[in-house]
């Protein structure tokens, strides 16, 4: 009887991604990035990078503008106080916006050791206010670099900026495990995802290769409540916390990033080259705020 119960338990815990259905919710855009669900607004924020805008998709209502002239926005995240952080690749900085105060903006990170950042690309925020971001340089951005390395950074709640890593390849997507103790970083040039252990103060140690030989340059990352990692590459790869392949979502539009949304956090939103897509899931994403 004990073995029978264990068998039933294992089946119940098995994760099934086989019936994922992808639906396009908006299209005709130039290049979308940085999906982020706003619980307060019941809407999805995302960026149209070439258009220099942050847009808002409201389920059942459609598309609207949120902010314009945003310095080449490539990543969005909320801090613990509900303020919006924006990685501005063109302006080469990370800024903080305030809900309801259009004119108010703080600079979170712009320089390291007196030199301008390359082009902040993606960011993640831990519940204690630690901010983590990647700083590669793609295309023409490489010609105006002041720093002689690509960086993965940490910004403490006090505003102190430290370097976690200086990888040879360009770091891209970044995400936290559900408990905030592991930091994942995609490396587009190496086609790998690295992992770092984070201590209670937010410091990172134990750099290691989490996943290698990814099919296509990895971009955005996200985790669900079970610790599975979602990787935007050639399609969306889903792997377990032990890096075992679970599922591959085939897409005709190259994905850039991923977020969970809707009130139950069980809709997977995917930004891609020309539009935004979604799929209902059987697992919740990690809360973004």
Helices and strands as residue ranges (DSSP letters): H 2-13, E 23-26, E 32-38, E 43-48, E 53-58, E 62-67, E 73-78, E 84-88, E 93-98, E 101-109, E 111-112, E 115-116, E 120-125, E 131-135, G 139-144, E 151-155, E 161-165, E 171-176, E 182-187, E 192-198, E 204-211, E 221-223, E 229-232, E 236-239, E 245-249, E 255-261, E 267-272, E 276-280
